[in-house]
Amino acid sequence: MLPPLKPIAMKERVSMVFIEKGQIDVKDGAFVVIDETGIRTHIPVGSIACIMLEPGTRVSHHAAALAARAGTLLVWVGEAGVRVYASGQPGGARSDRLLYQAKLALDDAARLKVVRKMYEIRFGEKPPERRSVEQLRGIEGARVKKTYELLAKQAGVTWKGRRYDPTEWDNSDMANRCVSSATACLYGICEAAVLAAGYAPAIGFIHTGKPLSFVYDIADLFKFDEIIPHAFKIAAKNYRDPEREVRLMCRDIFRQSKILRKIIPTIEDVLAAGDLEIPKPAEESVLPAIPNPESIGDVGHRS
């Protein structure tokens, strides 16, 4: 008998894998993709942060359960990975982290401090004083718009603004398609990191009201470092399959920049700016009858 499977820390994993047109199953204890000819391709599920499942894939119950035990996020996406239909949830299993995040989001003063910290990390300077969250959001939006224009100009790409309709993917211009493909890859690994850290993807601070609001908040802190500039460069070259080139670019940048080592510390740094402590269990709370086993993974992984 093999020992119980335990998730490994996010910082030790590779970023993501895209799978299309295959049956995903567990054979001889291994997570495999089986193509229409019966050929098996082994996927090291425990060492991957996020697996993006494109149209044409089918997942067995056994494979989904193995991915959950390994702490690997499964995301069902559309063509090029830009439309998310559903995702698994291998993390997010810490109530103290969830209550801490909610407490920060509900406290107006703490939320403003968190938003100001995000602004500082994103733009490398402190935001103007005496500004509300709404005012900072407006300032950020204007700067982001200018950043897109500047990066497009540097890459020699015509940029008419950020326009993207997931229901009419082929009608988008090349630049928007490349940017959307790149951000989809970033959102996948950021969601995996948010869950692994024990937090809720939906409780955001700048973005609100969406299932991945906090994921968007965190992804925005990283996307202009390298991802978006390289997406524009790919758009300028008119590749036959630009979405594939963007994926390969993201994979290489994620590996070279060691981004999975940075996301969770950045999350903790941002939330710590709110100056609130993680809630302690109530005195009358009852501890689990069966203690959770020790894990070598992150705090949000279900061991």
Helices and strands as residue ranges (DSSP letters): G 10-12, E 14-19, E 22-27, E 30-34, E 40-42, G 45-47, E 48-53, E 57-59, H 61-70, E 73-77, G 79-81, E 84-87, H 95-106, H 108-123, H 133-155, G 166-171, H 174-196, H 213-219, H 227-236, H 242-257, G 259-261, H 263-272
